[in-house]
Amino acid sequence: MFEQVTVVAFDLDDTLWPCMPTIHRAEETLYQWLQQYYPRITDNHDPEAMVDLRREFSTRDRRYSVDMTLMRCDFLRHIGELHDYDGERLSQQGFDVFFEARQRVSFYDDVLPCLQRLKQRFRIGAISNGNASVEHVGLGHLIEDSVSAAEIQAAKPDPLIYRHFAERFEAAPEEIVYVGDHPAYDVVGSLQAGYHAVWINREQTCWPDHLPEPVHQVTDLHELENLLSA
């Protein structure tokens, strides 16, 4: 079934590491930095209120749905100006603080050994809607190239992002298998783009009733290795 596959592409958040613990730590780091350097903001907003404000702000521009970096930078500029700070300076400095913390991920135990073995047999890539950096998280030596939603202004499950990845690797869709945790964005989206798709279901969640059942499902990358070897 996978005889033609030459490229294995991965989602990042919740596929190679848990997403929300990473985001929570990064937002906590940013909040502590704001307390030190921009205290009027934290005097008026506790951490929960800051999250609520950011979520509301993220609905103001459709571009934010495909560019998390733009959204966070604009939000920091906005919240700074509301509290009579230099919004541009706050945006630049604050995002750097957040971004550095956002890249401190904790890989699932199977990720590094399995990627090292898979790299001996396949070209390895990544497609992500978020703003994690393959190089900054420490996977640059294993992942050949990556495509982000912000880079091409299209987010999964838009076929454009999958088409762009295939062109980047100079591979036909049927030569690519995509591995991700999100049923619609990762599995259905990649299938509609002509890829092979593997649902990685680390948390043993139920597949949504309204979507067609996935053909291939694994709980970790060890099972993925076995599947690709079968």
Backbone torsions as a table, in degrees:
resi	resn	phi	psi	omega
1	MET	NA	-33.6	-178.0
2	PHE	-107.8	23.0	-175.2
3	GLU	-59.8	-33.3	-177.1
4	GLN	-83.6	-11.7	-171.6
5	VAL	-68.9	127.0	174.5
6	THR	-120.0	-15.1	-176.5
7	VAL	-127.1	130.7	171.7
8	VAL	-112.5	119.0	-178.3
9	ALA	-111.2	143.1	-176.4
10	PHE	-122.9	143.5	158.1
11	ASP	-68.5	165.0	-178.4
12	LEU	-107.9	-73.4	-177.3
13	ASP	-61.0	131.1	179.4
14	ASP	67.2	6.3	171.6
15	THR	-112.7	-46.4	178.5
16	LEU	-105.0	-17.9	175.2
17	TRP	-157.3	158.0	176.3
18	PRO	-68.8	132.1	-174.8
19	CYS	-78.2	-57.6	-168.3
20	MET	-63.3	-38.8	174.4
21	PRO	-57.6	-37.0	178.1
22	THR	-65.4	-47.1	-179.1
23	ILE	-64.9	-41.8	-179.8
24	HIS	-61.8	-42.6	178.1
25	ARG	-64.3	-40.0	-179.8
26	ALA	-66.5	-40.6	179.4
27	GLU	-69.6	-34.2	175.4
28	GLU	-65.8	-41.0	177.5
29	THR	-62.7	-43.4	178.5
30	LEU	-63.6	-42.6	-179.1
31	TYR	-62.6	-42.5	177.9
32	GLN	-63.3	-36.2	177.0
33	TRP	-67.0	-41.9	177.4
34	LEU	-62.8	-38.8	177.4
35	GLN	-58.0	-37.4	-176.9
36	GLN	-78.3	-40.7	-170.4
37	TYR	-110.0	-21.0	-178.6
38	TYR	-136.4	63.0	-168.6
39	PRO	-67.1	-22.3	179.6
40	ARG	-62.7	-29.2	178.9
41	ILE	-69.6	-49.9	-176.3
42	THR	-75.7	-21.7	173.6
43	ASP	-65.1	-28.2	-176.5
44	ASN	-100.8	-15.8	-175.2
45	HIS	-140.2	121.8	174.6
46	ASP	-78.7	173.1	-176.2
47	PRO	-56.7	-39.6	-179.4
48	GLU	-65.6	-40.2	179.0
49	ALA	-65.6	-36.3	178.2
50	MET	-63.2	-41.0	178.6
51	VAL	-64.5	-43.5	179.3
52	ASP	-62.2	-41.8	178.5
53	LEU	-63.2	-42.4	-179.6
54	ARG	-64.7	-41.8	-180.0
55	ARG	-63.0	-42.0	177.5
56	GLU	-64.5	-42.3	-179.1
57	PHE	-63.3	-34.8	-175.9
58	SER	-65.7	-13.7	179.4
59	THR	-89.1	-2.8	-171.4
60	ARG	-80.9	-18.5	-175.3
61	ASP	-143.3	127.8	-177.3
62	ARG	-63.3	-23.1	178.7
63	ARG	-63.5	-26.2	-177.8
64	TYR	-66.6	-22.0	180.0
65	SER	-71.2	-17.7	179.2
66	VAL	-117.9	-2.8	-176.8
67	ASP	-140.1	90.0	-178.9
68	MET	-65.4	-33.0	179.5
69	THR	-66.5	-46.9	177.6
70	LEU	-58.3	-43.7	-178.8
71	MET	-61.4	-47.2	-177.4
72	ARG	-68.0	-38.9	178.2
73	CYS	-64.0	-45.3	179.8
74	ASP	-65.2	-38.2	179.0
75	PHE	-64.1	-44.2	179.3
76	LEU	-63.9	-39.1	176.3
77	ARG	-62.0	-44.4	-178.6
78	HIS	-63.2	-49.0	-176.6
79	ILE	-68.1	-31.4	176.7
80	GLY	-66.6	-46.2	-179.1
81	GLU	-65.7	-33.7	177.3
82	LEU	-61.8	-26.1	-177.6
83	HIS	-110.4	24.1	173.4
84	ASP	62.0	38.5	171.1
85	TYR	-108.8	168.9	173.1
86	ASP	-73.2	102.0	-174.0
87	GLY	-62.6	-38.8	-178.2
88	GLU	-66.8	-42.6	179.1
89	ARG	-64.6	-44.4	178.5
90	LEU	-61.3	-42.6	-178.9
91	SER	-60.5	-47.4	-177.9
92	GLN	-65.5	-48.4	-177.1
93	GLN	-69.4	-45.2	-176.1
94	GLY	-65.3	-40.3	179.1
95	PHE	-66.4	-36.7	176.7
96	ASP	-59.0	-40.9	177.9
97	VAL	-63.2	-48.3	180.0
98	PHE	-62.8	-46.6	-174.7
99	PHE	-61.9	-43.1	179.9
100	GLU	-61.4	-42.0	180.0
101	ALA	-71.4	-32.6	-178.1
102	ARG	-67.2	-23.0	-179.1
103	GLN	-86.5	-5.1	179.4
104	ARG	-86.4	83.4	-175.5
105	VAL	-99.5	159.7	175.0
106	SER	-114.6	103.1	-176.5
107	PHE	-62.8	146.3	166.2
108	TYR	-60.6	150.2	-172.0
109	ASP	-59.0	-29.7	-176.0
110	ASP	-81.3	-13.0	-166.4
111	VAL	-65.5	-57.1	-173.9
112	LEU	-64.1	-49.5	179.9
113	PRO	-63.8	-38.7	-178.6
114	CYS	-70.4	-41.3	178.1
115	LEU	-63.2	-37.5	178.7
116	GLN	-62.2	-40.1	178.7
117	ARG	-73.3	-42.5	179.9
118	LEU	-61.5	-34.3	-179.2
119	LYS	-64.5	-22.4	177.6
120	GLN	-74.2	-17.0	-176.0
121	ARG	-116.7	-24.8	-174.9
122	PHE	-135.1	161.4	165.2
123	ARG	-81.3	138.7	-174.1
124	ILE	-114.4	132.8	178.7
125	GLY	-137.4	-179.4	179.7
126	ALA	-146.6	146.8	173.7
127	ILE	-133.2	126.7	-175.2
128	SER	-142.0	144.4	171.7
129	ASN	-85.5	-13.6	-175.6
130	GLY	-94.3	-167.9	-177.5
131	ASN	-118.3	28.0	169.3
132	ALA	-71.3	145.0	-179.4
133	SER	-109.3	124.0	179.7
134	VAL	-55.2	-43.2	-178.6
135	GLU	-68.2	-44.3	-176.0
136	HIS	-69.4	-31.3	179.9
137	VAL	-79.4	-12.9	176.6
138	GLY	102.2	25.8	179.5
139	LEU	-115.1	10.1	-176.6
140	GLY	-61.1	-27.1	-179.8
141	HIS	-81.7	-11.3	-177.8
142	LEU	-110.7	-33.2	-178.3
143	ILE	-101.4	118.8	-174.5
144	GLU	-66.2	-43.8	-177.8
145	ASP	-158.7	159.0	-180.0
146	SER	-141.5	155.6	177.8
147	VAL	-126.6	132.5	178.7
148	SER	-114.6	155.3	178.4
149	ALA	-60.7	-40.2	-178.6
150	ALA	-63.7	-35.2	-176.8
151	GLU	-60.9	-41.1	-176.5
152	ILE	-114.7	5.6	178.4
153	GLN	57.4	42.1	174.1
154	ALA	-151.6	132.5	-176.3
155	ALA	-111.5	150.6	171.7
156	LYS	-55.2	137.9	12.6
157	PRO	-95.4	19.1	178.0
158	ASP	-54.2	126.5	-179.3
159	PRO	-61.5	-20.0	-179.4
160	LEU	-59.3	-40.7	-176.8
161	ILE	-69.2	-35.5	177.0
162	TYR	-71.1	-39.2	178.0
163	ARG	-63.9	-41.0	179.3
164	HIS	-62.8	-41.2	179.2
165	PHE	-62.6	-45.1	-179.9
166	ALA	-60.9	-40.4	178.0
167	GLU	-65.8	-38.5	179.5
168	ARG	-60.2	-38.1	-178.7
169	PHE	-92.9	-0.8	-178.4
170	GLU	52.4	46.7	-178.0
171	ALA	-125.5	147.4	173.1
172	ALA	-75.3	150.6	-179.1
173	PRO	-53.4	-38.1	-178.0
174	GLU	-71.9	-7.3	176.3
175	GLU	-92.6	2.1	-175.2
176	ILE	-118.9	135.2	169.4
177	VAL	-114.7	131.7	-178.0
178	TYR	-110.5	133.7	-175.5
179	VAL	-119.1	121.5	179.9
180	GLY	-159.1	167.1	-174.1
181	ASP	-94.4	-19.9	-172.5
182	HIS	-90.4	120.4	-176.2
183	PRO	-55.8	-46.9	-176.0
184	ALA	-82.2	-51.2	-175.0
185	TYR	-66.4	-45.2	-171.5
186	ASP	-92.0	-48.3	-173.4
187	VAL	-82.6	-60.7	-178.6
188	VAL	-64.0	-41.4	-179.3
189	GLY	-59.9	-46.0	-178.4
190	SER	-71.3	-34.8	176.5
191	LEU	-63.0	-42.2	179.9
192	GLN	-66.1	-23.7	177.5
193	ALA	-85.0	-1.9	177.8
194	GLY	95.2	3.2	178.1
195	TYR	-78.5	164.0	158.0
196	HIS	-76.3	150.2	-178.2
197	ALA	-133.4	139.6	174.7
198	VAL	-128.2	122.9	176.1
199	TRP	-84.8	121.0	173.7
200	ILE	-97.3	114.7	-172.5
201	ASN	-115.1	75.5	-174.9
202	ARG	-68.3	-30.2	-174.2
203	GLU	-97.8	7.2	178.9
204	GLN	55.6	47.0	177.9
205	THR	-86.6	165.3	179.9
206	CYS	-86.4	139.2	176.3
207	TRP	-71.0	137.7	-179.2
208	PRO	-60.6	135.0	-176.8
209	ASP	-62.8	-29.8	-173.2
210	HIS	-83.0	-2.2	-179.8
211	LEU	-110.5	148.8	177.3
212	PRO	-64.1	140.3	-176.7
213	GLU	-58.9	139.6	178.1
214	PRO	-70.7	145.6	177.9
215	VAL	-75.1	-37.9	-175.6
216	HIS	-123.2	129.9	179.9
217	GLN	-138.2	136.1	176.0
218	VAL	-134.5	162.6	176.5
219	THR	-105.7	-13.5	176.3
220	ASP	-159.8	179.3	-176.3
221	LEU	-77.0	-20.2	173.1
222	HIS	-62.0	-44.7	177.6
223	GLU	-65.2	-35.4	176.4
224	LEU	-61.1	-45.1	177.7
225	GLU	-56.6	-46.2	179.9
226	ASN	-62.7	-41.1	-180.0
227	LEU	-61.9	-45.0	-177.2
228	LEU	-72.3	-17.1	179.3
229	SER	-92.4	-14.0	-173.9
230	ALA	-66.9	NA	NA
